[in-house]
Amino acid sequence: MLRVPADLALTLATVLDEGSLDAAARRLHVTPSAVSQRIKALEEHVGRVLLVRAKPVRPTAAAHAVVRYARQIALLEHEAVVALGGADGALLSIPLAVNADSLATWFLAPLARVAERHPLVFDLHRDDQDFTAGLLESGTVMGAVTSRAQPVAGCRVSALGTLRYEAVATPEYYASWFVDGVTAPALTHAPLIDFDRRDDLQSRWLSSCGVDPTHPPRHRVPASHDFATATTLGFGWALLPRFQSQAHLDAGRLVSLGGPPVDVPLYWQQWNLASDVLEAVAGEIIAEGRRVLTP
């Protein structure tokens, strides 16, 4: 039976965290040559190439299971050390993945509550909700907010709720571009705002209104707070969650374009691992999501 040496697996995870063998060597307090020899020994042991030696280094598909194993060992070891009273103030790093709009609105509050009770630091990876599950599969993170309802292998899933997006614009923008109302011809020419090239929310809304989404001109503003700011400054119309738009709508700084909302169901996925720390993190996130998101 193949056994993966824990120390070598942890070295691989460290190299991937740090991005290079030299940086990993500094963190592990060994020479870069020693790190390279450990990776080579691990690859020979499992019979697979695990590391693409580029800048930064990248894992191969075969490395994902090894990295996941390494992070689980580190988590359980830390909890055992804490239970034995030998942590000496060491803080455990918990890598999590989350979509930008959740990060900008509701996600940080539950993490703050967990950090008050447990000696943790959080390593947050921001990505589109359609792609965060891939970070779980690769072993990069221990838990993720994702749009994927099907559990990732080795993980369990809990429904959080729905993030509802509605089309909005400034009154001045509305008056300039929608003189005759929010019609298909007007939407074909009115500038809109996308988060980035993977953001399809505005395109989905246009399609639901019978408009070819390839026609309108687009701004791209790849940060959630700045995206909302660009909308309130009149760059274009955009879909915002009510978390970000409600105060502006109440104050008259934004108006609704109408049309159907775009609902994005969100789920929490995490490693299926018996860990008190991971359960505490999940408990707070799931409770907060179910409190603030649309059921």
NORWOWO-V386377 format. One line per field, one symbol per residue. phi: phi as a letter, one per 30 degrees, with the letter a starting at -180 (. if undefined). psi: psi as a letter, one per 40 degrees, with the letter a starting at -180 (. if undefined). burial: 1 if it has 16 or more other ideal C-beta (glycine too) atoms within 10 Angstrom, else 0. A space follows every 50 residues. Layout:
# NORWOWO-V386377
phi->???
psi->???
burial->???
This chain:
# NORWOWO-V386377
phi->.dccddddddddddedddjaddddddddibdedddddddddddddcibdc bcdcbddbddeddedddeddddddddddddddddicdhidcdccdbcadd ddddbbddedddddddcbdbbcccccadddbdddddddidbcaadbdddd ddeibbbbdckccccbdbadeddeddcbecjdceddddcddbbcdadcdc dddddeddcicddddddbcbbdaddddddedddieadacbdeeccedddd didbbddiiddcccdcbccbedbdbdddddddedddddeddcddd
psi->hhhhhdddddddddddddeidddddddefiiddddddddddddddefihe hhgahiiiiidddddddddddddddddddddddeffdfehhhhhhiiiid dddeceddddddddddeigiihghhhiideeddddddeedidiihiehdh hiheiiihhdahhhhihiiiddddddefdfigidddddehiihidaeehe ddddddddefhheediihihgfhddddddddeeedaiihiiddddddddd eediiieaiiihhhhiihiiighghdddddddddddddddddih.
burial->00000001111111111101101110010000001101100110010001 10000010100011111111111110011001000000000101111111 11111110011011100101010001111001111111111111111100 11001010011011111111001100110001000010011111100011 11111100101010010000100100110111011111111111100100 001110100011011111111010101101110111011001100
